[in-house]
Amino acid sequence: MTSFVHEFPFDPAHGRTLDDLVAVGAPPAPDDFADFWRARYEVARSVATDPELGPLEDERDGVRIHGVTYTSVGGVRLGGWVALPAEGPAAEPVRHGFVVGHGYGGRQEPGPDVPLPLPSSAAILPCVRGMGARGLVAGIPDVSSGHVLHGIESRDTYVIGDCVADLWCAASALVELVPELAGAGRLGCLGESFGGGLGALALPWDERFGAGQLTVPTFGNHPLRLTLPCTGSGEAVRGYHHEHPEVVDVLRYFDAATAAGFAEQPALVAAALFDPSVPPPGQFAVYNALAGERELLVLPAGHFEYEGLAQEEAGLVEARREFFGKRLGR
């Protein structure tokens, strides 16, 4: 069991050892779980995303970075960034594509998501509705504690479902901008924390994703998460559940670990032993439930500064490169 000196009023490891964590299961799926998500996916695929590429904003690490806007479900227009291979006589055609989710702090810039895992790649880095500099939507809170409760009264209005659709529509926008990426299995799905949870919910239903990489994913095993204190969005859900216990019927449809049981694509999960924001049992529940080929990278901690963090991050970057090189590069 990993131990760090901290000032949290609870144990961010929740008393679990690695042996405990790799035994955490996923809640059973509602009978219509797959039908619910497949129907939402079909709606998202029917959207005319009409992507508009903005002017060049940056060029580094072998890519050109442009702003982008696109339409998602409900006619909501969202923004973000697109990374395209740099031009020049040595430029190669695009062979891989990535949809890159962000954490619950939103995305204000492309940041460390570039460089991309593989060369000759393109990527879209969307801001999902309500989050980040280019995802603000009137009426949707832009802070995690409010955002995670928006529309939670019903599975049909819960904002998390629309955020998953925002990733699917981002994939459609990327393929429209880079037609070479059309077809099954051409895209990788990437996400950390909030983006990792959304990725787990998005991955099973979209054949365009050939592999996924989820780092400290949230939304795993909601029944267990409701018993575990944290500093992240899960604490807002815990508070809401205390006043509205019936919310468990909605959360059953947005459980990343339950969804992982339907994901047959190869997936690499980086899960932490100690994490004040996303309880580790929920992270490992996502990995444990994956239906397809899976790889686990155990991190000492997530959402926490510690000695050796830079080396761990470098190791994750290399593991991600190797993982996608084997799965999307073949």
N, C-alpha and C positions, 0 to 999 in steps of 0.2 A: 504494500500500500504506500503510495507516494505521500509525503508529508512536506508541507511548506509552512514557514512562519507567516501568519496572516492575522488580520483583525476582523474577519467576518464573524458574525454571531452564530455561525453554523459551520459544519465540516463540509467543505466543497468536494471532498471525496466520498462523503456520505457513508463512511465506514466500510466501503467495498474494496476488496482486493481485485487484482486482475482476474483471478479464478472466478470470483463472484460475478464480475462484469461480463465475462464471456458466456455466462449462463443465463443472463437476463433475456426473457422472451418478449414476444410481441402480443398485444391484445388480439383476440380473434376478430376477424373482419365481419362487419354487418353483411347480411345476405346479399344486399344490393350494392356493396362497396364498389366492385369493379364496374357495374352498370352505371353507377353515379359518375365515376371518373371518366369512363369512356364517353359518356354523353357530353361531359364538359369539354373533353378533348375535341370531339367532333364540332362543337360550337366554335372553339378556338381556331380550328383548321379552316372553318368557313369564312373567317374574317379576312377582308381585303386589307392587308396591313399597310400598303402604300408607303413604304419606307422612303425617307428623304435624307440623303447624305449631305451633311454640312461641309463647310470648308475645312481644309487641313488644319488641325490644332497642334499636332506634335508629330515628330518622327524620331523614333529611337528603337533600339533592340530589333532592328530589321523589319519594322512595321511602320506604316503611316496611320495616324489616329485621327479620325474624323468624328464630329458630333453626328448624331442620327436621331430622327424621330420616326415613330411608327404608330399604327393604330392597333389597339387590343380590344378585347371583348367589351361590349357596352359602348363602343365608339370612343373609348378613352384614348387620347393621344399621349404617348409617353416618349421620353427621350433617353439618351444614353450615349454610348460611344461605340464606334466600329473600328477594329484594327485590321488593316489590310497589308499584305506583303509590300515591302518597299519596291518602288519601280527602279528600273535600270537595266543595263544589258545583261546582268547576271540574274535577273529576277526569274523565279520559277513559278509555274502555275500553282494555284491554290489546290492543295490536296486534302486538307483537313479543316474542319470548322469547330468552333466552340461557342457555347452559350454560357456565360459566366455570371452567376448570381452573386449578390452582395450580402453583407451582414446586416443586422438590425440597426446599425447606425446610418444605413443608406450609403450611397456612393456619391462623392462630391467630385471625383476625378477618376481616370483609369487606374492610377496608383500602381500597387504591386501586382495587379492582375496581368500586367504586361512587364516582362516578356511572356509570350504564350508557351504552353508546354512543348509544342513541336514547331519546327521550321515549316515554311510553305503553308502557313495556316492563316485563316481569317477568324475573327471572333466578334461577337456582339456582347456588349457589357451594358445591359439595360438597367434602368432604375424602375423597379416595379411600382405600381400605383401607391401613392402616399409617401414614398420614400426617396430620399436623395435629392440632389440639386435639380434633377430633370424628371422627377416622378411625382411632383406635387400635384394633388388633385383636390379641388374644393370639396370640403365635407369629410375628407379622410384624414385622421390625425397623422402627423409626421414624426411623432415620437413613439418608440416601441410599446410603451405601456398602454397608450391609447390605441395605436394601430392594431395590436394583437386582439383587441376586444371589439373592433369595428364590425358590426353586423353579425356578431357571434350568436345572436338569438336563434338563427336558423342556418342550416347547412347550405341553403340556397343564397343567403345574403352574406355569409362570412367572407371577409376580405381575403383570407388566406387562399380560398379557392380561386378568386380572381387573380391573385398574385401568381399562382401556378400557371394560369392561363396567360399571364403576361410573359412568362418564359417561353411557352409554346409559340406565342405570336412573335416573340423576338426571334425564335428559330426560323419562322416563316419569313420574317423580314430579312434575315441574313441570307437565306437561300435565294430570295428574290434579288438581293444585291449581288450575290455571288452564285450564279446558276450552276457552276461546276460542283456545288455541294448538294445538289438535289439527289434524292435517293435514300434508301434505308441504310442506316448504320454509318453515315458520313460525319455525324456530329458527336462531339463530346459534351457532356453536361458537367459543369463545375459549380461548386458552391461551398460557402463556409458559413457556419452558424445558422442564421436565418436562411441564407441561400442554400445551405446544405439540406435543411429540412424541406424547403421548396423543391430542391432537386430530387430528393427521395420521393416526393409526391408526384413529380412530373415524369420521372424516368420510365416507369413501367408501361405507360400508355402510348408513348411516342416512338414509333419505329425508326425515326430519323436519328435517334440517339444510339450510337454503337457502344458507348461505355460512359460511365459516370465516376466522378471523384468528389466525395463529400467529406468535408473537414468539420469536425465537432458539430455534427448536424443536430438541430433542434427538432422539437415536435415528436420525439420518439417515446412511445409508451406513455400516453397521457395519464392513464389511471395511476401509474407509479409516479410520474412527474407531479401530480397533484398532491403527493405526500412529501415532496422534497423541497425545502426552501432554496431560493436562489436569488441572485441580483438581477436576472434578466427578465425577458417578457413573460416567462413562466410564472413569475411571482404575481404579475397582474392577473393572469388566468386563475391562479390559486385563490386570489382574493375574490374574483368574480364567482368562482365555484362555491366559495363559502356562503355567499348570499343567494346563489342560483344553482343549486346542485344538479338541476335538470340539464345543465350545459354539457354534461358527459355524453348525452345522446348526440350532440352536434360534434363534439371533439372526436368521437369514434370515426368520423369520416375524414379527419384531418390528422391522422396519426401516421407519422413518417415510418415508424417501424411496421405497422400494418401494411402500408403501401409497399415497403421493401420486399415483403413476401410475394409480391407480384412482379418484381423487377428481375428479368432474366438476363439483362445485359451484364457484362463484367463490371465490377465496381470496386474501387479502392476507397476505403473509409479510414480517415485519420481521426481516432477517438482519444480523448484525454482521460487520464486517471484522476485528475483534480481540476475542477472547473466551477468557479462561483456563479457563472452566468447560465450555463447549460449543464444540468446535472449529468455526470458521466453515465449513470445507468441508462438514461434515455439515448445517449449517443451510441453506446454499445448495443442497445436493443435494435437500432437500425442496422448495424453491421450483422448481428446475429441472425436477423430475419431474412437477409438477402437470398433470393431464390437461385441466382445464377452464380457464376464464378466470382469469387470475392477475395480481396486482399485486405489485411488489417495492418495499419501503422499505428502503434501505440505512442501517444505523446505524454510526456510527464504532466503537462498542464495545458489548459486552454483559457483564453480570456484572462491571462495572468502573466505579469512580468516576472521572469526568474533567470538566474544565471544559466547560461547555455541556450537561451531561447534562440539566438541567431543561428546557432549550429543546428538546432532542431528544425527551424524554418528552412534552412538550406537543404537539409535532408529530405524534407517534404517536397521541395521543388524538384529534387532529383528523382524521388520516388514517383512523382506525378509524371515527369518526363518519360521515365522508363515504362510506366504503366500504359500511358497512351501510345507510346511508341510501339508496344507489342499489340495493342488492341486496334488502334486506328491506323497504324502504319503498315499493317499487313495487307 
